[in-house]
């Protein structure tokens, strides 16, 4: 499909989602990770949100593998983005 036609089709699709009330709102971009410290777990800082951050929580539906994966993410981020 040519790009100009694709753009028209996508715009119509998004307009339909907005009309139905099911379009996704603007998202936030994670720009940094604060590693766990003291009694605070890992936190994810959001672009353009000042001091706002995403906290993480664990519930009974999470498996041990889920938790291990999430706990490993800050270390992997830090290795890829040294200060």
C-alpha positions in Angstrom: 0.0 0.0 0.0 1.5 3.4 -0.9 2.4 5.6 2.1 -0.2 8.3 1.3 -3.0 5.7 1.2 -1.7 4.1 4.4 -1.7 7.5 6.1 -5.3 8.1 5.1 -6.4 4.6 6.2 -4.6 5.0 9.6 -6.1 8.4 10.2 -9.6 7.0 9.5 -8.9 4.1 11.9 -7.7 6.4 14.7 -10.7 8.7 14.1 -13.0 5.7 14.5 -11.2 4.7 17.8 -11.6 8.2 19.1 -15.3 8.4 18.2 -15.8 5.0 20.0 -13.9 6.3 23.0 -11.3 3.5 22.8 -8.3 5.4 21.5 -5.2 5.2 23.7 -4.2 8.5 25.3 -0.7 10.0 25.1 1.9 7.8 26.7 4.9 8.6 28.8 8.5 7.7 28.1 10.7 6.2 30.8 14.0 8.2 30.8 15.8 6.7 33.8 15.6 4.0 36.4 16.3 4.6 40.1 17.8 1.4 41.5 16.3 -0.1 44.7 17.7 1.6 47.8 16.8 1.1 51.4 13.1 0.2 51.8 12.2 1.6 48.3 12.1 -0.6 45.2 13.1 0.3 41.7 11.4 3.4 40.3 11.1 4.5 36.7 11.3 8.3 36.0 9.0 9.6 33.2 10.0 12.2 30.6 8.4 15.6 31.2 6.7 14.6 34.5 9.0 16.3 37.0 9.3 14.1 40.1 6.6 11.7 39.0 7.7 8.1 38.7 6.3 4.6 38.2 6.4 2.4 41.3 6.4 -1.4 41.0 4.1 -3.7 43.0 4.0 -7.5 43.4 0.8 -9.5 43.9 -0.1 -13.2 44.2 -0.5 -13.6 40.5 3.2 -12.9 39.8 5.4 -16.0 39.5 8.9 -16.2 40.9 10.2 -15.9 37.3 8.2 -12.7 36.8 9.7 -11.2 40.0 13.2 -12.3 39.0 12.8 -10.7 35.6 11.6 -7.4 36.9 14.3 -7.3 39.6 16.9 -7.8 36.9 15.7 -4.9 34.7 17.3 -2.0 36.7 20.7 -3.8 36.6 20.4 -4.4 32.9 19.3 -0.8 32.3 22.3 0.5 34.4 24.7 -1.7 32.4 23.4 -0.3 29.1 23.2 3.3 30.4 26.1 4.0 32.7 26.0 7.4 34.4 
